[in-house]
Amino acid sequence: MLETLREIDTSLFYLINRSLQNIIFDVSMPVITDRYYFIILALMIYMVSTHKKKTVIPIALTIISVALSDWAANILKHLVGRIRPCHALEGARMLVGCTSSFSMPSSHAANSFAIILALSYISGKWVRWMALTVALLVGFSRVYIGVHYPSDVLIGALTGIAVSIIVIRFYEWASVRYKSKPYNTALLIFLLGLSLFRIYYITYGVIDLSPDEAHYWEWARRLDLSYYSKGPMIAYLIAIGTAIFGDNVFGIRIMAVVSSALSSVFLYLFGKKLFDERTGLAAAVLMQVIPLYSAYGVLFTIDSPFIFFWILSLYLFYRAVEQQDRIQDTVSSGDSPRQGCRMQDKENRASCIMHRASPLWYWLLLGISIGFGLLTKYTMAFFYICTLLFLLVSKQHRRILLTKEPYISLALSLIIFSPVIIWNATHDWVTLRHTAGQAHISGQWSVVSDQWLKNFSEFLGSQIGVITPILFGMIFYAVFKLKTLTSASRLWRQTSHLSESSVATNLKTDFLFWFSIPIFVFFLLKSFQGKVQANWALPAYAAGFIAFSVVFISRWESIKKLIRWTVIAGVFISLLITATAHYPAILKLPPKLDPTARTRGWKELGKEVTRVSEGLSKKGHFFIISDKYQVSSELAFYVKGQPVTYCVNLGRRMNQYDLWPGFNTLINFNAVFVTIDDVQMPEAVGTAFDRCDKQLFTVFSKDKKLRDYSIFTCYNFKWMPQKGINSY
């Protein structure tokens, strides 16, 4: 049956491609296949000129449908993997060039048919018929010029129509939902669109895996209770992603998309619970346009899930405290939860009882969230400190420290974190040694370093850079503004148009202050003693986004015009930097100034090392080594077959490779040794082989040199003495 369909498909191809040959089609079909969008553009211009406002929705639906159908067609092309007829069939007439991409389905057909329903939505029937005519001509032209089979066009047409129907149905559903739930519907649409873009960018983007991502993927191939420098959560999440989608860039980074979207969801719920839905929506959206945070929606390092667990913990802790207050008020009044709800009707009584139920569940969930956060990044321990400061300073909440629930939560979080402790106990506490070195508290320790001014300036400058200057200033202004207001309840009434007790409002403002300022101040002071990385203060801004939104966005109609323009300018600058970071080629920055340069060129290196390895494999068994964990990890991912790689210690600090089995058992093997820059073979490596031959490999990006690599082909490994660990 399948063979019969193929024969019919081929016969139809020859019929259209050869038997219908004529001078009119020879001239018109190549023009139609390459310039059909001019006709669609003319239709859009006509619609705008005649219907004006009514055409905004059809044009928007058309753009979205075409983008998604083109993406869907490309995914299907790689899944099907069909060779184009111009490459597979003898005697096929070619009127244009034949590309090397796969054949089924036709992207031209998918895009042109996706236009039909979307463009004619709310418009007259003649627009639909005109768009259908164009789509049919485009589909016919793809076969006539010899680049697609008829079945490619058919599947492409069905793909485009299906995508267009889905887009239109989603728009109609969202339109109805927006009327009753405008804010969370807007957030849903925003996150869905952003997540789809990020998935597209990951699949077809310009950046390879960063060295840290590749190294964490190496961890995921060797799952353990913990690892040298970090907890195991990042490895577990990558293992889940690659188990579902395979050991590819998408499988590794999909959890970054999920983590970022969920972070915004819980930031919205947190802002909504604290103040109102507008505040929550503004904070959730703002987080996604800030350069530092948006990067972790694409790159999957430990900060991606860490942001999520921090925000989730903020939300759960606030709910636990709020619930504890409510129970305390109920007890003080002499009522039980059920007695306080007896006056409610049957429909509301159950929800009332749940509303007044024990806060233990929130404390348990909080313990789980903090525990998972600790498994992700040890900076999560700041949540304990911020919690303690908040409860001690807040007079009305000190009593919570006398209840059992916080300690149950603490114990649960430590139980979840215990695998890291167990692993370290069996590995000479290497994580503790490493963390002490990173925090500059190992060896000769001093309160103020000789380079304190440089470190302080670099840290402060990095924070202004990754948050952007205007938003950085306005976020901290908002936090202190809320904290120092003489009448916080007055601001509450202004922002939410509700009456609220000053005690409840102080809870909200204190909460934002104590979960932001102490973290930032700690790292600011820490910079006097040593270098502080830009992302270390990351959790300080989550509560700051809420403060910014409640001060500037919730009161948008009442704030001065100058402040409005300042907010708009701050968000616009942030958006501009974020967009440029995704597509740095726009600015044509030199590699030294391009922050994405370290994520490019690894795929090319992997191909070159694959070529060298395949030649070496003909002479016997071999292995791949480097003196840098970054290079070893990237080669493990990008070399064909994703082999086991090794990292030799030539005097560097310790890394995870030193805890895995080494290569000293591979006697008489050949090897490929790769290192960065144009350098000579290190003596310790060279003497371990009979001989090593060098080649220099240079990686370019847009005709600009990214970096040099020295690739050594070495023969007959004998043995190599290993240096002791002298730095963590």
Secondary structure, 3 states (H helix, E strand, C coil): CHHHHHHHHHHHHHHHHHHCCCHHHHHHHHHHHHHHHHHHHHHHHHHHHHHHHHHHHHHHHHHHHHHHHHHHHHHHHHHHCCCCHHHHCCCCCCCCCCCCCCCCCCHHHHHHHHHHHHHCCCCCHHHHHHHHHHHHHHHHHHHHCCCCCHHHHHHHHHHHHHHHHHHHHHHHHHHHHHHHCHHHHHHHHHHHHHHHHHHHHHHHCCCCCCHHHHHHHHHHCCCCCCCCCCCCHHHHHHHHHHHHHCCCHHHHHHHHHHHHHHHHHHHHHHHHHHCCHHHHHHHHHHHHHCHHHHHCCCCCCCHHHHHHHHHHHHHHHHHHHHHHHHHHHHHHCCCCHHHHCCCCCHHHHHHHHHHCCCCHHHHHHHHHHHHHHHHHCHHHHHHHHHHHHHHHHCHHHHHHHHCCHHHHHHHHHHHHHHHHHHHHHCCCCHHHHHHHHHCCCCCCCCCCCCCHHHHHHHHHHHHHHHHCHHHHHHHHHHHHHHHHCCCHHHHHHHHHCCCCCHHHHHHHHHHHHHCCHHHHHHHHHHCCCCCCCHHHHCCHHHHHHHHHHHHHHCCCCCCCHHHHHHHHHHHHHHHHHHHHHHCHHHCCCCCCCCCCHHHCCHHHHHHHHHHHHHHHHCCCCEEEEECCHHHHHHHHHHCCCCCCEEECCCCCCCCHHHHCCCCCCCCCCEEEEEEECCCCCCHHHHCCEEEEEEEEEEEEECCEEEEEEEEEEEEEECCCCCCCCCCC
